[in-house]
Amino acid sequence: MRARLYSAAVILCALALPGQAQEGHPLKGSWIGEWQGNEVHDEFVVVVLDWDGRAITGTINPGTDNIEITSAELNPEDWTVRIVADTEDASGRAVDYVITGTIEDLELPNRYIKGTWQNGDGRGNFEIRRQ
Amino acid sequence: MQTESRRFALAAATVGAAVLALASAPVPAHHPVYGKFDPNETRTLEGVVTKLDWRNPHAHIFMNVVSDGETENWAVEIESPAELHLSGWNGDSLLPGEHVVVEGPTARDGSRQIWGETVRRDGSRELLFVLDPDFPVLSRQSRPAPRWPDGHVALGATPDATGDGYWGYPTETALIEDGVSVRMSADGQLADIDDAGRVAPLQPWALALYEHRQQRFLQDDPMFLNCKPPGGPRQYQSRLGLQLVEDIERQRVFVLLGSGNRNYRILYLDGREPVGQVGGDDDNPLYYGRSVGGWEGDTLTVRTVGFNEDFWFTNGGLPHTSQLTLTEKFTRVDFDTLRYEVTIDDPGAYTRPWSASWELSWVEGTELPAHICQENRP
């Protein structure tokens, strides 16, 4: 419960902040949102993405879970995104995330990615908004 | 994207003629007119002037228009006072109570705004607020470039030889790779979206983003929306120009901009590295980056790194990333001509380095026009 309240507070704060302009690669930057129904890593999610000219790299929940993104792809034909990240749960069991979605409001600083996440049998809606 | 591109091609063809008409105009607007106004939705309005709002970046005429018995207040956007003034117009050129007829495209968002393509008093044929195509009077004399006592070419005004003046009216106002011919407006709006891939060697994501911006008629341009600085080559694409002020003793050149938000950039010629110039802000990417350079004969060569990604570095919306390195060459080929050559090396957005070049003209006997982007912004 406390985690949910914390998450809600952070999201509200994030939504209150104006998005910093990002006119370069559309994925670069910090994203905050939710992967709904995620019982392993809470529903609140932070994704930090970078672009080095050849590859998209990044981390999910930096500082807390530090889930390294193993691959991320952007299809500029339709602005779809696919992110793969492998980690472990508290018991050491492998947790492999596959996130797919589409960039919406591409032209806005606070564009967002809307789609789904899945991990084995777990799955749900996924939505993160650029900060 | 291709299907979308084809759809857009039809729309682009529809407005192409209007866009190209704009391209051929000697003095186009400061922002993409068709980003805000729809050339397919033109109207003629007749009404009574209630106010002339004489402020940059664009003046507005407010007028009451009676439609179906209801009085509507319309805002007529016209060129900037900075340029209208140069053509002899001022805030008293049209007074409240006068009857006017306005023609032009209306706002895309459906609000009561219209671009004043033509404005005239009711019953008169004289067009108001027309920019004089013959201004400024640019020198066509053949004069050698002025030099400082140490022999190097003066990039700007010198106390003894040149008097006041600035560089303006560039021959190109949107980036395009040297050797490529593509039809586009002065704002960088392509006449044919299928030409997008020819403008520069864009990576796939950058090409798609460039097309997206074009398809939205450049209305998302952060310089227009938020008065973001015209960093990179864009600062040399404004007709309102810039001044190059050389500080010989301190080995630096100040680039003073005449439009946008009228800020400045410093080119350091003292041999320093392009690192934190303001108290160690190396990790603070900037709109104008960090510029160092030196003279190679009569050409000043400047290398700039450290750009942020918060702005468009050219009219037309070509993307860039923080990996951008600019190499710029400034050559005053004669008294009245500044040649600007730029090489864009941005492995984040382009497949290879590429170059563009154009010339600016010396506008003699005057200082930079005062044009502040934020002046009439909320």
Chai-1 contact restraints between the chains, C-beta under 6 A:
chainA,res_idxA,chainB,res_idxB,connection_type,confidence,min_distance_angstrom,max_distance_angstrom,comment,restraint_id
A,A21,B,P222,contact,1.0,0.0,6.0,A-B,restraint_1
A,A21,B,D310,contact,1.0,0.0,6.0,A-B,restraint_2
A,Q22,B,E309,contact,1.0,0.0,6.0,A-B,restraint_3
A,E23,B,E309,contact,1.0,0.0,6.0,A-B,restraint_4
A,G24,B,E309,contact,1.0,0.0,6.0,A-B,restraint_5
A,G24,B,P319,contact,1.0,0.0,6.0,A-B,restraint_6
A,G24,B,T321,contact,1.0,0.0,6.0,A-B,restraint_7
A,G53,B,Q323,contact,1.0,0.0,6.0,A-B,restraint_8
A,G53,B,P347,contact,1.0,0.0,6.0,A-B,restraint_9
A,G53,B,G348,contact,1.0,0.0,6.0,A-B,restraint_10
A,P76,B,P204,contact,1.0,0.0,6.0,A-B,restraint_11
A,P76,B,W205,contact,1.0,0.0,6.0,A-B,restraint_12
A,P76,B,A208,contact,1.0,0.0,6.0,A-B,restraint_13
A,E77,B,M1,contact,1.0,0.0,6.0,A-B,restraint_14
A,L106,B,H212,contact,1.0,0.0,6.0,A-B,restraint_15
A,E107,B,D220,contact,1.0,0.0,6.0,A-B,restraint_16
